[in-house]
């Protein structure tokens, strides 16, 4: 079942790269007591994700924080090393780049995307959600092949 507005985010472990190496972070730690914008991409280094989606959040990070967002996070079914390298290439220092390498989080919220026929395995659908203290307040899932409702600009309009 797909997560929906009003649901609590399930407790799952993600990973991000720190100066000390890969570090686990639970969704309870990520979302607890904070207002978080989480956006998901089908894959780091993919065309729309690299040309439009991540750059929209890099360019609008200050505006999101000015609207009361404590954390901006990007998640993909990639490992923490790939997410970190991709973030560095895009100047995404203000965004927490999260690896969901086994798609545990993506499957737990019901937003997986089967790209096995394309040789990409299981991926995440493209979406953005606003989470306040662990509860989903807004969820914007893109239709297949589209990019609009999950952009930073679209989220800013909802804040």
C-alpha distance (Angstrom), angle and dihedral (degrees) to the residues before:
residue distance angle dihedral
X1 . . .
X2 3.80 . .
X3 3.79 119.4 .
X4 3.79 114.4 -109.5
X5 3.79 140.6 -169.4
X6 3.79 109.7 -67.0
X7 3.81 94.8 29.2
X8 3.78 122.8 120.3
X9 3.79 112.8 -119.0
X10 3.83 108.6 -108.6
X11 3.78 118.5 -111.2
X12 3.81 106.9 -102.8
X13 3.80 134.5 148.7
X14 3.80 120.2 -117.7
X15 3.81 128.9 177.5
X16 3.78 135.9 -131.1
X17 3.77 133.0 177.9
X18 3.81 118.9 -108.3
X19 3.81 129.3 178.5
X20 3.82 86.0 -95.4
X21 3.81 92.5 53.0
X22 3.81 135.0 -97.4
X23 3.79 113.6 -8.1
X24 3.77 130.3 -169.3
X25 3.78 119.9 -126.8
X26 3.78 123.4 -176.0
X27 3.75 122.1 -141.0
X28 3.82 86.3 -119.9
X29 3.83 88.8 60.8
X30 3.80 93.1 42.5
X31 3.80 97.6 49.2
X32 3.82 104.8 23.4
X33 3.81 112.7 117.2
X34 3.81 93.2 -10.4
X35 3.77 142.0 98.3
X36 3.81 105.8 -124.6
X37 3.78 133.6 -177.6
X38 3.80 107.9 -153.8
X39 3.76 119.6 -173.4
X40 3.78 126.0 -175.9
X41 3.75 130.9 -153.7
X42 3.81 129.4 -166.1
X43 3.79 89.8 -122.5
X44 3.77 145.2 -16.1
X45 3.79 113.5 -104.4
X46 3.81 93.1 19.7
X47 3.80 117.3 134.6
X48 3.81 106.1 -104.2
X49 3.79 92.4 31.9
X50 3.81 92.2 54.9
X51 3.79 99.9 35.8
X52 3.79 100.2 41.5
X53 3.81 119.9 -1.3
X54 3.82 104.2 54.4
X55 3.83 92.4 35.2
X56 3.82 90.4 54.7
X57 3.81 89.9 60.1
X58 3.80 94.2 42.0
X59 3.82 89.7 52.7
X60 3.80 94.7 45.2
X61 3.80 101.7 38.3
X62 3.81 94.3 108.2
X63 3.81 92.2 49.9
X64 3.82 91.4 49.5
X65 3.81 91.3 49.9
X66 3.83 89.9 47.4
X67 3.82 87.6 57.3
X68 3.82 90.9 57.5
X69 3.80 102.0 -90.7
X70 3.81 109.6 147.9
X71 3.81 98.1 -170.5
X72 3.79 135.4 20.2
X73 3.79 112.5 -161.1
X74 3.78 134.5 -179.3
X75 3.79 121.5 -157.5
X76 3.78 131.7 -171.6
X77 3.78 137.5 162.5
X78 3.78 90.2 -99.4
X79 3.79 131.6 101.2
X80 3.80 124.1 -91.6
X81 3.82 92.3 -105.9
X82 3.81 92.9 56.6
X83 3.81 92.3 44.7
X84 3.80 91.6 50.3
X85 3.81 94.2 48.4
X86 3.80 91.7 46.8
X87 3.80 91.4 49.3
X88 3.81 92.2 49.7
X89 3.80 91.2 51.8
X90 3.80 89.2 55.6
X91 3.81 98.4 42.6
X92 3.81 91.1 -113.6
X93 3.82 96.6 155.1
X94 3.81 90.7 135.1
X95 3.82 92.4 54.2
X96 3.79 124.0 79.1
X97 3.81 104.5 -130.3
X98 3.80 109.2 -150.3
X99 3.77 129.4 -166.2
X100 3.80 119.0 -147.5
X101 3.80 92.8 -179.9
X102 3.80 97.1 169.2
X103 3.83 94.3 36.0
X104 3.81 89.8 -118.1
X105 3.81 93.9 141.8
X106 3.79 93.5 38.6
X107 3.81 91.5 53.1
X108 3.82 92.8 42.8
X109 3.81 90.3 59.3
X110 3.82 93.4 40.9
X111 3.81 97.0 -120.0
X112 3.79 100.8 118.0
X113 3.78 121.2 136.8
X114 3.80 121.4 -151.2
X115 3.81 107.6 -135.1
X116 3.80 95.4 156.3
X117 3.83 93.3 119.7
X118 3.82 88.7 56.1
X119 3.81 90.9 51.3
X120 3.81 93.7 -110.0
X121 3.80 101.0 105.1
X122 3.78 121.5 -147.4
X123 3.80 112.5 -15.2
X124 3.77 137.6 170.7
X125 3.74 125.1 -95.1
X126 3.80 114.1 -116.7
X127 3.81 109.9 -98.8
X128 3.77 146.3 134.8
X129 3.77 127.1 -144.0
X130 3.76 136.0 -174.7
X131 3.80 111.8 -140.9
X132 3.79 122.6 -171.4
X133 3.82 115.2 -167.0
X134 3.80 91.3 -25.1
X135 3.82 97.0 -46.8
X136 3.81 122.2 110.6
X137 3.81 109.0 -120.0
X138 3.81 97.6 171.3
X139 3.79 133.9 10.8
X140 3.80 125.2 -172.4
X141 3.81 115.1 -176.6
X142 3.78 118.5 -174.9
X143 3.77 122.0 -128.7
X144 3.83 111.1 -115.6
X145 3.79 111.2 -72.4
X146 3.81 94.7 8.8
X147 3.78 134.5 112.3
X148 3.80 118.9 -168.9
X149 3.80 118.1 85.2
X150 3.82 95.1 52.6
X151 3.81 97.0 53.0
X152 3.78 121.8 113.9
X153 3.79 88.8 -115.8
X154 3.82 91.2 56.7
X155 3.81 91.6 48.4
X156 3.81 91.4 48.7
X157 3.80 89.2 56.2
X158 3.84 89.3 56.2
X159 3.83 96.1 49.8
